[in-house]
């Protein structure tokens, strides 16, 4: 397939900084450093690449170019603009350099949910199952490309006759295709739950009180009534307790006499 | 480019929705539903034509093969982007470590060479200065 090379992005090395077009000269230069230097056979001292004659005992590093610093005017000289591009190495934060911090934080900062349905929430059907199971894999599209290049035309009246269907439901095996996965339940915090339960209780109490008031009274009025009944109960309870205490005291007195 | 991709996305969504509706009609077919079904078939063909038209405008889009693998396994393709970024960052840090170590080695080497070959190092430094000046 002609597009095979184009698709091959699986290897991470493809994304790593490679020799940019302008750095071809540099890499060439680097290769040349390893080559032995030209020694003159006529007894003359060796000559550096910039043409300066040196003594036999000249330091080795003077005979060679420094990596990344080619001699100006030399065969491997890189223009200043291109030099800036060459200077970008792994010593700098390349994500920051290319302005990808936002993307980095977006994907690596928070947890990305694994199922495909989280990426395509509006897609109908079960899409989280492996594509190989139902033959819907994208790889099969590449391995067995569909027939393309033919123009698409609308169906004529007689052609549509072929799509005349019989009334009635389809067999069960095909029904699964159009079933929606069950909606995911949202997990709420315990605090929220408690609050929610409290409020719901309140609501239910209010509702019940509302029903007692034949739906005519407002929720605030029902709340006030509720309070009143509670107060009355408390008052009654306290009166009963006091009576009990008095009785106990009387009993004690009679017992002592 | 973004506009073209959005357009394709819209066409695809429309097509999927149309197919879904068609599925519902067919799943329990009623005789009076035939005209609607015919209409849906026409809409489906129109949708295919529109998607086919988008093809020409998106020839230069390159998709990594591994993304397809993620999708085929029912995984979120954003995880691929995440993995790529994490790997790049790890490699970036690795290379930075190597560069820093080499820099340290170089400075240490220069220091030691300066002790043993002071004259040569002085010449070397001067030569480097000249090169730098000429370069700037």
Boltz contact constraints between the chains, C-beta under 6 A:
constraints:
  - contact:
      token1: [A, 6]
      token2: [B, 62]
      max_distance: 6.0
  - contact:
      token1: [A, 7]
      token2: [B, 65]
      max_distance: 6.0
  - contact:
      token1: [A, 9]
      token2: [B, 64]
      max_distance: 6.0
  - contact:
      token1: [A, 10]
      token2: [B, 65]
      max_distance: 6.0
  - contact:
      token1: [A, 10]
      token2: [B, 66]
      max_distance: 6.0
  - contact:
      token1: [A, 12]
      token2: [B, 87]
      max_distance: 6.0
  - contact:
      token1: [A, 15]
      token2: [B, 88]
      max_distance: 6.0
  - contact:
      token1: [A, 16]
      token2: [B, 91]
      max_distance: 6.0
  - contact:
      token1: [A, 59]
      token2: [B, 120]
      max_distance: 6.0
  - contact:
      token1: [A, 61]
      token2: [B, 124]
      max_distance: 6.0
  - contact:
      token1: [A, 69]
      token2: [B, 131]
      max_distance: 6.0
  - contact:
      token1: [A, 72]
      token2: [B, 134]
      max_distance: 6.0
  - contact:
      token1: [A, 72]
      token2: [B, 135]
      max_distance: 6.0
  - contact:
      token1: [A, 90]
      token2: [B, 92]
      max_distance: 6.0
  - contact:
      token1: [A, 90]
      token2: [B, 95]
      max_distance: 6.0
  - contact:
      token1: [A, 90]
      token2: [B, 96]
      max_distance: 6.0
  - contact:
      token1: [A, 91]
      token2: [B, 96]
      max_distance: 6.0
  - contact:
      token1: [A, 91]
      token2: [B, 99]
      max_distance: 6.0
  - contact:
      token1: [A, 94]
      token2: [B, 92]
      max_distance: 6.0
  - contact:
      token1: [A, 104]
      token2: [B, 85]
      max_distance: 6.0
  - contact:
      token1: [A, 107]
      token2: [B, 81]
      max_distance: 6.0
  - contact:
      token1: [A, 107]
      token2: [B, 82]
      max_distance: 6.0
  - contact:
      token1: [A, 107]
      token2: [B, 85]
      max_distance: 6.0
  - contact:
      token1: [A, 108]
      token2: [B, 82]
      max_distance: 6.0
  - contact:
      token1: [A, 108]
      token2: [B, 85]
      max_distance: 6.0
  - contact:
      token1: [A, 112]
      token2: [B, 76]
      max_distance: 6.0
  - contact:
      token1: [A, 112]
      token2: [B, 78]
      max_distance: 6.0
  - contact:
      token1: [A, 112]
      token2: [B, 79]
      max_distance: 6.0
  - contact:
      token1: [A, 112]
      token2: [B, 82]
      max_distance: 6.0
  - contact:
      token1: [A, 114]
      token2: [B, 75]
      max_distance: 6.0
  - contact:
      token1: [A, 114]
      token2: [B, 76]
      max_distance: 6.0
  - contact:
      token1: [A, 116]
      token2: [B, 74]
      max_distance: 6.0
  - contact:
      token1: [A, 116]
      token2: [B, 76]
      max_distance: 6.0
  - contact:
      token1: [A, 118]
      token2: [B, 76]
      max_distance: 6.0
  - contact:
      token1: [A, 119]
      token2: [B, 76]
      max_distance: 6.0
  - contact:
      token1: [A, 124]
      token2: [B, 20]
      max_distance: 6.0
  - contact:
      token1: [A, 128]
      token2: [B, 74]
      max_distance: 6.0
  - contact:
      token1: [A, 129]
      token2: [B, 74]
      max_distance: 6.0
  - contact:
      token1: [A, 130]
      token2: [B, 73]
      max_distance: 6.0
  - contact:
      token1: [A, 130]
      token2: [B, 74]
      max_distance: 6.0
  - contact:
      token1: [A, 131]
      token2: [B, 72]
      max_distance: 6.0
  - contact:
      token1: [A, 137]
      token2: [B, 72]
      max_distance: 6.0
  - contact:
      token1: [A, 138]
      token2: [B, 68]
      max_distance: 6.0
  - contact:
      token1: [A, 138]
      token2: [B, 71]
      max_distance: 6.0
  - contact:
      token1: [A, 138]
      token2: [B, 72]
      max_distance: 6.0
  - contact:
      token1: [A, 139]
      token2: [B, 68]
      max_distance: 6.0
  - contact:
      token1: [A, 139]
      token2: [B, 72]
      max_distance: 6.0
  - contact:
      token1: [A, 152]
      token2: [B, 45]
      max_distance: 6.0
  - contact:
      token1: [A, 152]
      token2: [B, 48]
      max_distance: 6.0
  - contact:
      token1: [A, 152]
      token2: [B, 49]
      max_distance: 6.0
  - contact:
      token1: [A, 154]
      token2: [B, 42]
      max_distance: 6.0
  - contact:
      token1: [A, 154]
      token2: [B, 45]
      max_distance: 6.0
  - contact:
      token1: [A, 160]
      token2: [B, 38]
      max_distance: 6.0
  - contact:
      token1: [A, 163]
      token2: [B, 41]
      max_distance: 6.0
  - contact:
      token1: [A, 165]
      token2: [B, 29]
      max_distance: 6.0
  - contact:
      token1: [A, 167]
      token2: [B, 29]
      max_distance: 6.0
  - contact:
      token1: [A, 167]
      token2: [B, 30]
      max_distance: 6.0
  - contact:
      token1: [A, 167]
      token2: [B, 31]
      max_distance: 6.0
  - contact:
      token1: [A, 169]
      token2: [B, 28]
      max_distance: 6.0
  - contact:
      token1: [A, 170]
      token2: [B, 27]
      max_distance: 6.0
  - contact:
      token1: [A, 178]
      token2: [B, 23]
      max_distance: 6.0
  - contact:
      token1: [A, 178]
      token2: [B, 27]
      max_distance: 6.0
